[in-house]
Amino acid sequence: MSDIRFIIIGILLIFSGFLVLGIFGENYQASSIEANEFETCLEFSDDKEPIPIDCSEKMLGQNTFFGLVIALIAGGMLALVKGARGNWDSKVKPEDMVGPGRDNRMDGNDSNGN
């Protein structure tokens, strides 16, 4: 796989990690506050009264969610490092090279017109 693809994949993974955290993170931050302050956790719904539930289940869901977000961001960072450290500059074919170090010019002249 090309190294620029790793850079693009890394950017997308990091962006998706922050996007998931921003959209769904609010639902998971209340469980730690409930467990620390009130020692009872409640499950809220739109049509019923709040139901008391086990705080460890709610904390497990929160930790799983944040583990997923951390995994997305860490995977993106690893892909960025792999893409940045790649050897794609050294694998350019000689016929595709351009610039002052190119030896096989078409007209045989150098760039200063001599």
N, C-alpha and C positions, 0 to 999 in steps of 0.2 A: 504494500500500500504506500502510496506517495506520502511524503512528509507533510506537505501542505494539507492533505486530508486529515492528518492527525491534529493539526492546528485548528482546522474548522470543527472537527468532532469535539475537541477540547473546549472550544468556545461555546458550542451548543450544549454540551453537558453542564458546564458551569452556569450558563444562563438558565437552563431548565431546572437546575437545583435551586437557584435563587427564586425562580418563578413558582415552583412548587411550594417552597417555604413561604413566600409572600401570600399565595392564594389560600393554602390550607393550614398554615402555621397557627393561625388564630384559634382554630378548633382544638389544638393540642397544648396550648400554653396554660389553659385554665386548670388542668388537672394537678399540676405541681403547686399552684396557688391554693387550691382546695385542700390538698393533702397536708400542706405545711400549716395553713392557718386554721382550718376547721376540722381536720382529721376525719372528715366524711366526704365522700364524693357523690355527686348527683348526676344522673343522666337526664338531660332536658330534651323535651320534644314539644312540638307545636300544639298538639291536641290533648295532651295529658299532663298531669301533675308531675313534678320531678320525682324520679325513682332513685333511692339510695343504692349505690353499687359499691363493689370492692375497689378501693383505691389502687391496689396493686395491678388490677386488670387495666385500669385507665392509664396508669403510669407505664405499663408494658406497651400499650398502643402508642403512647407518646414517644417512648424510647425507640420503638421500631420506626416510627415516622422520621424522627431526627436521624436515625441511622441510615435510612434511605437517602435523605438529603445530603448527609455527609459523604455517602458513597458516590452520589452523583457528582458532587463538587470535587472530591478527591480523584475520581476517574477522569474528570475533565482536566485537572491539574497535571495528572500523569500523562495524558495525551498531549497536552501543550508542551511539556518537557520533552517528550519523545519527538514531537514534531520540530521543536527548536534545536534539539541536539542532533537531528538527522544529518545524513551525509548527502543530501540532495544537491548541494552545490558541487560536490566532487564527482558526481555521476553525469555531468553534461558531456554529450558527445562532442568530439573535436569539430565536426562540421557545423554544429550549432553554436559554437563559441563566437562571441563578438567582442570587440574592444581592442585596446592597444596591444595586448599580448598575443593576438592572433597572428600566426606565421604565414598561413596560406591565403594571401589576399588574391583577389581576382585579377587586379590590374598589375600587381607586382610593385606598386609604388607605396611609399609610406604615407602617413596621414598629413604631413606638412607640405605636400605638393612637390617634393624633389624627385 
